[in-house]
Amino acid sequence: MAFRFSILISLIMLTACKAETSEERKEVNILLIVADDLGFTDLGCFGSEIKTPNLDALASQGIINTAFYTSPTCSPTRAMLLTGVDNHRNGYGTMGSLAENQKGLRGYEGYLNFDIVTFPELLQERGYHTSVAGKWHLGYPVSDSSFWPYRRGFDRSFCLLQGGAGHFADKQLLFSNYQKTIYVENERIVRYLPANFYSSDYYSSKAIEFINESQELNKPFFSYLGFTAPHWPLQAPDHYIDLYRGFYEEGYEILAELRLENARQLGIVSEYARLPSLSPNVPPWNSLTEQQQRESARIMEVYAAMVECLDANIGKVISHLKAIGEYDNTLIVFMSDNGAEGNNISTVRDAGEWIAENFDNSLENIGRKDSYVYTGPGWAQASTVPFKWYKAFATEGGVRSPAIITYPRWKHNSGIINDDYISVMDLAPTFLELTASEHPGTEYKGREIYSMDGISLVNWLKGNEEAAHSPEEAHCWELYGRRGVLKGVWKAEWLESPYGNDSWELFNLERDPGEQTDLALKNPDKLKELVAEWEKYASDYGIVLPNEKVSYASEDFWLEQ
């Protein structure tokens, strides 16, 4: 009897051991969540008053990274995200209008070119079920589906091909010259959306649908959930807008102060962080008329509603992962594609006149499907506090994104706030290593490609390395001629007038994260060192600076005042 009992115990232990081994060897799933134009302090866990309980919970179980760098705008960031390759090589040396001297150049195609391989293509070959729901914005000629997501590594896709649109079923245009808003599902154009369509709700439902397909196929999944919130035009369901009635009546200056203090208390920013002075294109709140204040506050109410709705939909996906038993085995990465939008959208092409003629932006209608509003520089400055400027700029406000990385099996990472530099280009190599997939190097399916510029973060995430990147590394970026070089605590920056002074400036980000004090004259050798790093980067990556203005919005209204 004792002998039989010992055999039984041995069998139970062997079974448990096998189960544990099987669990350890189970392929990791990946959920990549990207918000659109979300600012650095727009989440509760980063200091916001906006309610984001689901992202806050993810942050408490993983790493908050406060030094996650992107491109200044969306398409270059998304192209680097999917390839691990610098935007000047993957087709997005610029976004939108090309300068005359950039036309026809390699790396400036304006779509995700074929000099790269996307990591989802490699995950497919590894046996993963890959899917994307949400914004694409990486090339969308209707006549050529080779640019569509299902041809770039995704088994299943439901995507808005363009950079933005209205968030309801009417498919409201982003700009007049778009002619129509284009959604695709796999190989077909979607002619009609469900009557109850709201972008964040529908994208999360599609993500769940695609994840369920991976379960049916018994495959690990990579799910890319690319929200179009809170990208303009700012629109949200009424019941979300109602949650923020009256929240922003004191204005953007007070909001920036509150967020900075919250971020300090949470440990998101250092003791040296200060409230930047209002940029020249932001009128003091008390200089606005009462009507202007009401309308501006309502716009921010809608923005907050969009962020809370986005968070609720992330919660829906997380709850589903838990319900099907996949949450503990899923690496979840959350990020924004660039800084908050503060540009004057009414100056883009004919937007000002077109908006005035076609949309109802009365106070009571702001945020509904036939309205068209955007935050403007005042609220964007509060969203990016303590940093300078916002989307489309090489400043910290344009390129530093809130980031959360959570993998429940890595218990040592729970609740950590980390300020090590990491790049959006590091995610592709990280995902490849984590899934035991290999990048082919410089050739793929008979064509020459670029190797990845990013590095894997796996050892850093596992706690085996103190920092992902050496402080001696230089990190460079450029868009619209606006340039940045980061090396250690030092950053050199070049902005055109009126945003900068048409020359290189130098900042110590450790002491001055808001880039308020130019140290170029006091530290000429350090500036020379960083500019040399830039020149090497520009040479190696074939950067052609624009010979004319190409940024998508104008500040002419400000200059004329």
C-alpha positions in Angstrom: 0.0 0.0 0.0 2.8 2.4 0.9 4.6 1.4 -2.3 1.5 2.2 -4.4 1.1 5.5 -2.5 4.6 6.5 -3.2 4.1 5.7 -6.9 1.0 7.8 -6.9 2.8 10.8 -5.3 5.6 10.4 -7.8 3.1 10.4 -10.7 1.4 13.5 -9.3 4.8 15.3 -8.9 5.9 14.3 -12.4 2.6 15.5 -13.9 2.9 18.8 -12.0 6.5 19.2 -13.2 5.4 18.5 -16.8 2.6 21.0 -16.4 5.0 23.6 -15.0 7.5 22.9 -17.8 4.7 23.1 -20.4 3.5 26.4 -18.9 7.0 27.8 -18.9 7.5 26.8 -22.6 4.1 28.2 -23.6 4.6 30.9 -26.3 4.1 34.4 -25.0 1.3 36.5 -26.4 1.8 40.2 -27.2 -0.8 43.0 -26.9 0.5 46.3 -28.3 -1.8 49.3 -27.5 -1.1 52.6 -29.2 -3.0 55.8 -28.4 -3.1 58.6 -30.9 -1.8 62.1 -29.9 -2.0 61.3 -26.2 0.1 63.7 -24.1 2.6 62.7 -21.4 0.4 63.6 -18.4 -2.9 62.5 -19.8 -3.1 59.3 -17.7 -4.0 59.0 -14.0 -0.7 57.2 -13.3 1.2 60.0 -15.0 -0.6 62.8 -13.0 -3.8 63.4 -14.9 -7.2 64.2 -13.4 -8.7 62.0 -16.2 -10.0 58.7 -14.9 -7.9 55.8 -16.4 -8.3 53.0 -13.8 -7.4 50.2 -16.3 -4.2 51.7 -17.4 -3.4 52.7 -13.9 -3.8 49.0 -12.9 -1.6 47.8 -15.7 1.1 50.3 -14.5 0.9 49.1 -10.9 1.7 45.6 -12.2 4.5 46.5 -14.5 6.9 49.3 -15.5 6.1 52.9 -16.1 8.8 54.3 -18.3 9.1 58.0 -18.3 11.7 58.3 -21.0 10.1 56.5 -24.0 10.9 58.3 -27.2 9.0 58.3 -30.5 9.0 60.4 -33.7 7.3 63.9 -33.5 4.4 62.6 -35.6 2.4 59.4 -36.1 3.3 57.7 -39.3 7.1 57.9 -38.7 6.5 56.5 -35.2 4.3 53.7 -36.5 6.8 52.8 -39.2 9.6 52.6 -36.7 7.4 50.6 -34.3 6.6 47.9 -36.9 10.2 47.6 -38.2 12.7 48.7 -35.6 14.2 50.8 -38.4 14.7 54.6 -38.5 12.0 56.5 -40.3 14.5 57.9 -42.8 15.0 54.4 -44.1 11.6 52.9 -43.8 9.8 55.5 -46.0 8.9 58.2 -43.6 11.8 60.7 -43.8 8.9 63.1 -43.6 5.2 63.0 -43.2 2.7 64.8 -45.4 4.1 67.3 -47.8 7.5 66.7 -49.3 9.9 69.6 -49.9 11.0 69.9 -53.5 14.5 68.6 -52.8 13.1 65.5 -51.0 10.8 64.3 -53.8 11.7 60.9 -55.3 14.4 60.1 -52.7 14.8 56.7 -51.1 13.4 56.8 -47.6 11.0 59.7 -48.4 8.4 57.6 -50.2 5.6 58.6 -47.8 4.5 55.0 -47.3 6.0 52.0 -45.5 8.5 51.0 -48.1 9.9 47.5 -49.0 13.4 48.2 -47.8 12.4 46.7 -44.5 10.6 43.7 -43.1 7.9 44.2 -40.5 8.2 42.1 -37.3 4.6 40.8 -37.7 5.7 39.2 -40.9 8.4 37.3 -39.0 5.9 36.4 -36.2 3.6 34.9 -38.9 6.5 32.7 -40.0 7.0 31.7 -36.4 3.4 30.5 -36.1 1.8 33.5 -34.5 -1.7 34.7 -35.3 -1.2 38.4 -36.0 -3.9 41.0 -36.1 -4.4 44.8 -36.1 -7.5 46.8 -35.3 -7.5 50.6 -35.6 -5.3 53.2 -37.3 -2.9 52.2 -40.1 -1.7 55.4 -41.8 1.3 53.7 -43.5 0.2 53.9 -47.1 -3.3 53.5 -48.5 -3.7 53.8 -52.3 -7.1 52.1 -52.9 -5.8 50.8 -56.2 -2.8 49.0 -54.6 -3.6 46.7 -51.7 0.0 45.8 -51.3 0.2 48.7 -48.9 -2.7 47.5 -46.8 -2.0 45.8 -43.4 -3.0 42.3 -44.5 -0.1 42.4 -46.9 2.4 43.7 -44.4 2.2 40.9 -41.8 -1.3 40.7 -40.4 -3.5 37.6 -40.7 -6.5 39.7 -39.7 -7.1 43.4 -39.9 -9.7 46.1 -39.5 -8.2 49.4 -40.1 -8.7 53.1 -40.9 -6.2 53.6 -43.7 -5.8 57.4 -43.3 -4.4 59.4 -40.5 -7.8 60.2 -38.9 -11.5 60.6 -39.3 -14.6 61.3 -37.4 -15.2 58.7 -34.7 -18.8 57.8 -35.5 -20.5 55.7 -38.2 -20.9 58.6 -40.6 -17.1 58.4 -41.5 -16.6 62.1 -41.3 -13.6 63.3 -43.3 -10.4 64.5 -41.6 -9.7 67.0 -44.4 -11.7 68.1 -47.4 -9.2 66.7 -49.9 -9.6 63.2 -48.6 -12.8 62.8 -50.6 -13.8 59.7 -48.5 -12.8 57.9 -45.3 -11.4 54.5 -46.0 -11.7 51.5 -43.7 -10.6 48.1 -44.8 -11.1 44.6 -43.3 -8.5 42.2 -44.6 -8.8 42.3 -48.4 -11.9 44.4 -48.8 -13.0 48.0 -48.4 -15.7 48.5 -45.7 -18.5 50.4 -47.3 -20.7 50.8 -44.2 -20.1 50.9 -40.5 -22.5 49.7 -37.9 -25.0 52.3 -36.8 -23.7 52.2 -33.2 -20.0 52.5 -34.4 -17.7 54.5 -32.1 -14.0 54.1 -32.9 -12.6 53.0 -29.6 -15.5 50.7 -28.9 -15.3 49.0 -32.2 -11.6 48.6 -32.4 -11.5 46.9 -29.0 -14.3 44.6 -30.0 -12.4 43.6 -33.2 -9.2 43.0 -31.2 -11.2 40.6 -29.0 -12.7 38.9 -32.0 -9.2 38.4 -33.5 -7.8 37.1 -30.2 -10.6 34.6 -30.1 -9.6 33.4 -33.6 -6.1 32.7 -32.4 -7.6 30.6 -29.6 -9.6 28.6 -32.1 -6.5 28.0 -34.2 -4.5 27.1 -31.0 -1.9 29.7 -31.9 -0.2 32.4 -29.8 -1.2 35.9 -30.8 0.2 39.3 -31.6 -2.6 41.9 -31.3 -2.0 45.5 -32.3 -4.7 47.7 -31.0 -4.2 51.2 -32.6 -6.8 53.6 -31.2 -7.6 56.8 -33.1 -8.4 58.5 -29.8 -7.8 61.2 -28.8 -6.9 62.4 -32.3 -8.9 65.2 -33.6 -11.8 65.8 -34.6 -12.6 65.4 -30.9 -15.8 63.4 -30.5 -17.1 61.1 -27.8 -20.4 59.5 -26.7 -22.5 62.0 -24.6 -22.4 59.9 -21.5 -18.6 60.2 -21.4 -18.6 63.9 -22.0 -21.1 64.4 -19.2 -18.6 62.9 -16.8 -16.3 66.0 -17.2 -18.8 68.8 -17.2 -17.3 71.8 -15.4 -13.8 70.1 -14.9 -11.9 72.7 -16.9 -13.5 76.0 -16.2 -10.3 77.3 -14.5 -8.3 77.0 -17.7 -5.2 75.3 -19.0 -2.7 77.2 -16.8 -4.3 75.9 -13.7 -4.6 72.4 -15.2 -0.8 72.4 -16.0 0.0 73.4 -12.4 -2.2 70.6 -11.0 -0.8 68.0 -13.3 2.8 69.0 -12.6 2.3 68.7 -8.9 0.5 65.3 -9.3 3.4 64.1 -11.5 5.9 65.2 -8.9 4.1 63.4 -6.1 3.8 60.2 -8.2 7.5 60.3 -9.0 6.9 60.7 -12.8 9.0 63.9 -13.0 12.0 65.0 -11.0 12.2 67.7 -8.4 13.8 69.9 -11.0 10.7 69.9 -13.2 9.2 73.4 -13.5 6.1 74.8 -15.1 7.2 76.1 -18.5 6.1 79.6 -19.4 3.2 79.8 -21.9 4.4 79.5 -25.5 3.9 82.7 -27.5 0.9 81.2 -29.4 -1.1 80.6 -26.1 -3.1 83.5 -24.8 -3.5 83.7 -21.0 -6.8 82.1 -20.0 -8.0 85.3 -18.3 -7.5 87.2 -21.6 -10.2 85.1 -23.3 -13.8 86.2 -23.4 -16.3 84.3 -21.3 -17.7 82.6 -24.5 -14.2 81.6 -25.6 -13.5 80.1 -22.2 -16.7 78.1 -22.2 -16.0 76.7 -25.7 -12.4 75.9 -24.9 -13.3 74.2 -21.6 -16.0 72.1 -23.5 -13.3 71.0 -26.0 -11.1 69.8 -23.2 -14.1 68.0 -21.6 -14.5 66.0 -24.9 -10.8 65.2 -25.0 -10.9 63.9 -21.4 -14.0 61.8 -22.3 -12.2 60.3 -25.3 -9.3 59.3 -23.0 -11.6 57.7 -20.4 -13.5 55.8 -23.1 -10.2 54.6 -24.5 -9.2 53.3 -21.0 -12.5 51.6 -20.6 -12.0 49.7 -23.8 -8.5 48.7 -22.8 -10.2 47.3 -19.7 -12.6 45.4 -21.8 -9.7 43.7 -23.7 -7.8 43.0 -20.4 -10.9 41.4 -18.8 -11.3 39.2 -21.9 -7.7 38.0 -21.6 -8.3 37.1 -18.0 -11.6 35.3 -18.8 -9.9 33.1 -21.4 -6.9 32.4 -19.2 -4.3 34.3 -21.3 -3.6 37.4 -19.3 -0.7 36.0 -17.3 1.0 34.9 -20.5 0.6 38.2 -22.4 3.2 40.9 -22.6 1.2 44.2 -22.8 2.8 47.4 -24.1 1.0 50.7 -24.0 2.3 53.9 -25.6 1.3 57.1 -27.5 2.6 57.7 -31.0 3.8 61.3 -30.2 3.1 64.3 -28.0 -0.3 65.9 -27.6 -1.7 67.8 -30.6 -1.3 71.6 -30.2 -1.0 72.7 -33.8 -3.4 75.1 -35.4 -5.4 72.6 -37.6 -7.5 75.4 -39.2 -4.4 76.5 -41.1 -3.9 73.1 -42.8 -4.9 73.6 -46.5 -8.4 74.9 -46.6 -9.4 73.5 -43.2 -10.5 76.8 -41.5 -13.1 77.7 -44.2 -14.1 74.0 -44.7 -14.8 73.5 -41.0 -16.8 76.8 -40.7 -19.0 75.8 -43.7 -19.6 72.2 -42.9 -19.7 71.6 -39.1 -21.8 72.6 -36.1 -19.3 73.7 -33.5 -21.9 75.5 -31.3 -21.2 75.0 -27.6 -24.0 72.5 -27.0 -22.9 70.4 -30.1 -19.1 70.3 -29.5 -18.0 66.6 -29.3 -20.9 65.2 -31.4 -20.6 63.5 -34.7 -21.2 66.6 -36.9 -18.7 68.8 -34.9 -15.0 69.3 -35.7 -12.8 70.7 -33.0 -9.2 70.2 -31.7 -7.5 71.1 -28.5 -5.2 73.9 -29.5 -1.8 74.8 -27.9 -3.1 75.8 -24.4 -4.5 72.4 -23.5 -1.7 70.6 -25.4 0.8 72.4 -23.2 -1.0 71.1 -20.1 -1.0 67.6 -21.6 2.8 67.7 -22.1 3.8 69.4 -18.9 6.6 69.9 -17.9 7.9 69.7 -21.5 8.2 72.2 -24.3 6.0 72.4 -27.4 4.0 69.3 -28.6 3.4 67.1 -31.6 5.4 67.8 -34.7 8.4 69.2 -32.7 11.8 67.7 -31.8 11.3 69.0 -28.3 10.5 66.7 -25.3 6.9 67.6 -25.6 6.8 66.2 -29.2 8.8 63.0 -28.8 8.4 61.8 -25.2 5.5 59.4 -24.7 3.9 57.8 -21.7 4.7 54.1 -21.7 3.6 51.1 -19.7 5.1 47.6 -20.1 3.5 44.8 -18.2 4.1 41.0 -18.2 2.5 39.3 -15.2 5.2 36.6 -15.1 7.9 39.1 -14.4 6.9 39.9 -10.8 10.1 41.9 -10.2 8.8 44.7 -12.4 5.6 45.4 -10.5 5.0 49.1 -9.8 8.3 50.3 -11.0 8.8 53.9 -12.3 11.8 53.9 -14.6 13.5 56.9 -16.4 16.0 54.9 -18.6 16.0 56.0 -22.2 14.2 53.5 -24.5 13.0 54.0 -28.1 10.0 53.0 -30.1 12.5 51.2 -32.4 13.4 48.9 -29.5 10.0 47.2 -29.4 10.4 45.2 -32.7 13.7 43.5 -31.6 12.2 43.0 -28.1 9.1 41.2 -29.5 11.3 39.1 -31.8 13.6 37.9 -29.0 10.7 37.2 -26.7 9.0 35.0 -29.3 12.3 33.3 -30.3 12.0 34.8 -33.8 14.9 36.0 -35.8 15.4 39.0 -38.0 16.9 38.1 -41.3 19.5 40.8 -41.3 20.0 42.5 -44.6 18.1 40.2 -47.0 14.5 39.0 -47.0 12.7 36.9 -49.7 15.2 37.9 -52.3 15.3 41.7 -51.6 17.8 43.8 -49.7 16.5 45.2 -46.5 17.8 47.3 -43.6 18.8 45.6 -40.4 17.1 47.0 -37.2 18.3 50.1 -35.5 16.6 49.3 -32.2 17.8 46.9 -29.6 16.1 44.2 -27.6 14.9 45.2 -24.1 14.4 41.6 -22.9 17.5 41.5 -20.6 16.7 44.9 -19.3 13.0 43.9 -18.6 14.1 40.7 -16.9 16.3 42.8 -14.6 19.6 41.4 -16.0 20.8 44.8 -17.1 20.8 48.1 -15.3 20.1 50.2 -18.4 18.8 49.3 -21.8 21.1 51.8 -23.5 24.5 53.2 -22.6 24.6 56.8 -21.5 27.4 57.3 -24.1 25.0 56.4 -27.0 23.7 59.3 -29.0 20.1 59.2 -30.1 19.0 61.5 -33.0 15.8 62.3 -34.8 14.5 64.8 -37.4 11.2 65.7 -39.0 10.3 68.8 -41.0 13.9 70.0 -40.5 13.5 70.1 -36.7 16.3 68.2 -35.2 17.2 66.6 -31.8 20.2 64.9 -30.4 20.1 63.2 -27.0 23.3 61.9 -25.2 23.2 61.2 -21.5 21.5 64.1 -19.8 22.4 66.5 -22.6 20.2 67.4 -25.5 20.9 69.6 -28.6 18.0 70.9 -30.5 17.4 72.9 -33.7 14.1 74.6 -34.4 13.2 77.1 -37.0 11.9 80.6 -36.2 9.5 81.5 -34.6 9.7 78.3 -32.4 13.5 78.4 -32.1 16.2 80.7 -33.3 17.3 78.8 -36.4 20.4 77.5 -34.7 21.4 74.8 -32.3 20.5 75.1 -28.6 21.7 73.0 -25.7 19.8 71.8 -22.7 20.6 69.7 -19.6 17.5 67.6 -19.2 18.4 66.4 -15.8 18.2 69.9 -14.4 16.0 71.4 -17.0 13.5 68.8 -18.4 11.4 71.7 -19.8 14.2 73.0 -22.0 13.8 76.5 -20.8 17.5 77.5 -20.4 19.8 77.4 -23.5 23.3 76.4 -22.3 25.0 76.5 -25.8 27.2 79.5 -25.0 28.2 78.2 -21.6 29.1 74.7 -22.9 30.4 75.1 -26.5 32.4 71.8 -26.4 29.4 69.8 -25.3 27.3 71.4 -28.1 30.0 70.7 -30.6 30.1 67.0 -29.5 26.4 66.6 -29.9 26.2 68.4 -33.3 29.0 66.1 -34.5 26.8 63.1 -33.5 24.0 64.6 -35.5 26.1 65.2 -38.6 27.3 61.5 -38.5 23.7 60.4 -38.2 22.6 62.6 -41.0 25.3 61.2 -43.2 24.8 57.6 -42.3 21.0 57.8 -42.8 21.0 59.9 -45.9 19.0 62.7 -44.4 18.0 65.5 -46.7 16.8 68.6 -44.8 13.8 70.3 -46.5 14.6 73.5 -48.5 11.1 74.9 -47.7 8.5 74.8 -45.0 6.8 71.4 -44.9 5.3 71.1 -41.4 1.5 70.5 -41.6 0.2 73.5 -39.7 1.1 77.2 -39.7 1.5 79.9 -37.0 1.0 82.7 -39.5 -2.0 83.9 -37.4 0.4 84.4 -34.4 3.1 86.1 -36.4 0.7 88.6 -37.9 -0.5 89.7 -34.4 
